[in-house]
Amino acid sequence: MAEGLTTVFGTPILRAVTLATGTFIFWYNAYSAVFLLHLTKDLGLEGGTVGVVLGIGALGGVVGAVTAPWAGRAIGLGPLLMVALALSAGGMSLAALLAQPWWAAVVCWHCLSSCCRLATTPLLFG
């Protein structure tokens, strides 16, 4: 384990990607918990509707998986990762700004954040 940590934190690119991704995942999980509560408590959505809403995010994942190879070749993995993280955060921010109608906030947040976040996965993991 010590050798792995030394390698990751001793390599500037791996360190940057690890810290950026870890920070994003931490805050994304916090946001997701609050977002789920917002859907059920504030908007009064039923469980099935929440499932459909969360399923919309899968469409962004498909778009991200399809566009990742092209985007990686066009701008490179490093810039793509930064753009994806920034756009994902932007998608989460739009969800808060578009409280009415509720479906616009949900669609905007899920499509943007999932598409951008998952766009980097195929490039990072082969």
Beta strands, then each sheet from edge to edge (+ up, - down):
end
